[in-house]
Every structure is written in C-alpha cells, then in structure tokens.
Amino acid sequence: MVDFEKLAEAMGDLDEDAMVEGLNQVMAEGGADAAKAMEACQKGMDLVGSRFEEGEYFVGDLIYAGELMTQAVDILKDALVSGGNNGPATKMVLCTVKDDLHDIGKNIVRSMLEANGFDVIDLGIDCPKEKVVETCKAENIKIVALSGVLTLAIDSMKDTIDALKAAGLNDVKVIIGGAPVSESAKEVTGADEWAYSPQKTVQVCKEWAAL
C-alpha cells in the first residue's frame, strides 16, 4: 500500500525517483488508488508553491515541478480514465488568458483532461478573447477552461466570457482556474464554475459533458 503522505512529500521535495516509485506501485496494485495518488501529487505541488513564495524554490524549480506533475499524469493515465467513454470524445477549449504567460498549470490540466477522454484544443498562452470566440464557433465548442496565474488574469477572463456572450454563445459553459480564482472571481467574471485543483476542473467538465 502506497503511503500518500510520503508521495506528497516526494513531489514537494522534487524527488523524481521516489515519486515515480510510488506511482508505479499504485499502478502495480491495480490503479484503484490513482485518484488518491493525484491528490497527493497536488498536495506536493502546493508545497512547491509555498516554498517558492518563501524563497526556498525558484522559477526553475516550478518548471521542474510542472514536468514531474505531467509525468505523474502519464503514469496514472490509464487508471484515471473512467469507463464508459462511448462515442467521440467531448471537444473543449483550454487556454491561458490574454496578458498571462504561465502554462505549467494549464499543461497539467490538459494532461488530466486528455486522460479522462476529452479532445482538448489548447490555444496556448496570452490568448486573445477573439481567438476563443472564433474557435468555439468553428468547432461547435460547449466547454471552455480559462487559466491564469496573475491577478490581472481575472480581467482577461471577464473580457473573454463577455465576448462569448456578445457573440451569442450563451450555451458555452466556462470554468476558470489558477492562483487568483475564487468564488468571488467567478461572480465577477461571469464564469459558470471555478477550480483551484486540476481534479475539480476534470470533475466539473465531465459533469458538463454528460449533460
């Protein structure tokens, strides 16, 4: 049985060998605890964020942590996919909003969404609202995930959501995610939901896809 506290510590310590060993053990035991393993890795990422804020870790450490998290998703991917994915995958849009250049969180969310059967159109970073609207129209998109790390991302999220509504795309569901988001940010931007963790983003998008 994997010790999930130690797994979280391994991620927080950026100990790739210990993390991979723990995740491989989860898979060797049948993968039933894959979701718990991802939660442990997320706790580890929270530790990384705290150490960065305290000056113990630097930007390079954040980038490496993002790579480790993506590796974790790859290891657990088969066990994370829920059964019953019949028919074509649900297509959705994901991006980091205009004036924000961060992509670590976005890339982790994309990996987890793809692991759960979504066809993710990743529009990258610093994405203008016009590109989101244009893609939603062209691809008949019903789910959009907007990511951001900077406080100013809230304004860009609101602008993007306003643009979707102005274009008549009122049936598009929007979830916002990243460091500055909260319940109040959801209200300000007009988003349908918000998420701090990749796990919640996946859960919400799966619920929407089933509607």
N, C-alpha and C positions, 0 to 999 in steps of 0.2 A: 504493500500500500504506500502510495506516494505521500510524503509529508508536504502539504501545500504551503505551510509557513516557510519551510526551507526553500521551496520552489520560488516563493515570492522574494525571499532574501537573495536567492541566486540571481534573479532578474535585477533586483535593486543594486546588487554588487557588480553587475555586468559580468557575471561568471558564466560564460557561454557553456563550458563543459558541464557544469552542474545542472544548468537549465536544460540542456539537451538530454542529459541522462535522465532527469526527472520526467520530461515529456515522453521520451521513448519508453519509459517504464509504464506511463499511463496507457500508451498505445499497446504495449505488450500485454497489459492486463485487460485488453478488450476495448479500451477507449470510452468506457461508460462515464468516467470522470473528466472527460475532455472539457466540459463547460467549467467545472471547478478549477481545472488547470489554467484555463484562460483567465478566470477571475484572479487567480494567484499571480499570474503574469501582469495583469492590470494593476494589482496592488504593488507589485515590484516597480512598474512604471511610475506609480505615484511617488514611490520612494526616490526614484531617479529625479523626478521633478522637484521634490523637496530639497534634495542635495544640490541640484542646480541653483535653486533660489538662495541656498545658504553659501554658495560659492565653492562647494566641495567638488562639484562636477562642472564641466564646461560644455560649449556647444558640440564639440567633437564627441563627448560622452552621450549627449542627447541623440545625435545621429546614430551612434553605435547601438544605443538602446532601441531605437526605432527599427534598426536592422534585425536585432535579436527578436523583437516582437513579431516582425514579419516572418522570421524563421520559425517561431513558435506556432504561428498560424499554419504554416506549410506542413509542419509535423503533425498537427492535430486536425488538419483539414478534413480528412475522410470521416473522422468521428464527429466533427462539428456539424456536418451536413445532416439535416433532419430528413427523415424518409418521406416518401410520397411526393417527390418532385416530378409530377407528371406534366407532359406538355412542355412548351417552350419556356425558358427562364424569363422571369419578370425583368424587363429592361428599366433601368433607372439612371439618373444623372447624379454625379458626385463632383464637387469642386471645392477648392479654397477660394473664397470670395475676393473681389477686387481690392487691391491695396494690401493684401496679406500674402506673404510669400512662403508660409510654412506648409510643409507637406507630410511631415512624419505621421501625425495623427490621421490625416486623410488616407495615406497609403495603408495604414494598419486597418482602418475601417473598410477600405476597398477589399483587402485580402479576406477579411472576415465575411463581408457580404458575398464575395465570389464563392467562398467556401460553403455558403448557405444557398447557393444556386442562383444568385442574381447575375444578370448581364449588366455590368456596371460600365457606363460611359463616363470615363474620368476626363473632365475638362481642364484638369491641371490647377495651377495656382494663379492668383491675380486675375481671376476670371470675371470679365465684364458681364453685367446683367443681360445685355443683348445676346450674348453667346448662349446663356442658359435658356432664354426665351426661344431663340432660334432652334436650338437642339430639341427642346420639348415639343415644339410644333412639328419639326421634321420627323421625329422618331416616335411621336404619339406617347410621350412620357407622362406617367401618372405619379411618380415618386421622385423627389429631389432632395438630396442631402447636401447642405451647405456647411462648410467647415471654416473655422478661423481661430487664430490664437491671440491676435492683437485686439485691444478694446475697440478700436475703430472698425473692426470687422462687423460689429453689431449694425453700424450704419449701412454698410455694404449689403448685409443680409436683408435689412429692411428694404433697401432700394431694389434688390433682386426680387423679393417677394411682391413688392408693389408693381414691378414691371410685369411679372407673371399675371397678376390680376388685371392690370391695364390691357394686357394682350388677350384677355378673355379666358385665360387658362385657370379658371376658378376651381376646376376639379383636380388640379395637381396638388398632391399632399407634400408639404415641406417640413423636413426635420433639420434643426440646426445643432451643431456640435462644436466643442472646443472649449478652451480655458475660460473665455469670458461669458459663456452662455449660462442662463438660469431661467427660472420660471418667469421672472420679470422681463428678461430679454425676449422670451417667447411672446409675451404680450406686446412688447414694443415693436418687434419685427413683424408680427402677424403670422408667425410660423404656427404650424399645427402641433408640433411637439419639439422637445429639446432633449439632448442626451449629453451626459458627461463621459460615459464609457462607450466603447465600441459595442459591448454586449447589448446595451439598451438600444442603440441605433439599429442593430440587426433585428432585435425583437420587435421593435415598432414597425420596421419596414416589412417584416414577414406578416405582421398583422394586417398592414395595409394591402399587401399583395394578395391576401386571401379574401379581400372584400369583393 
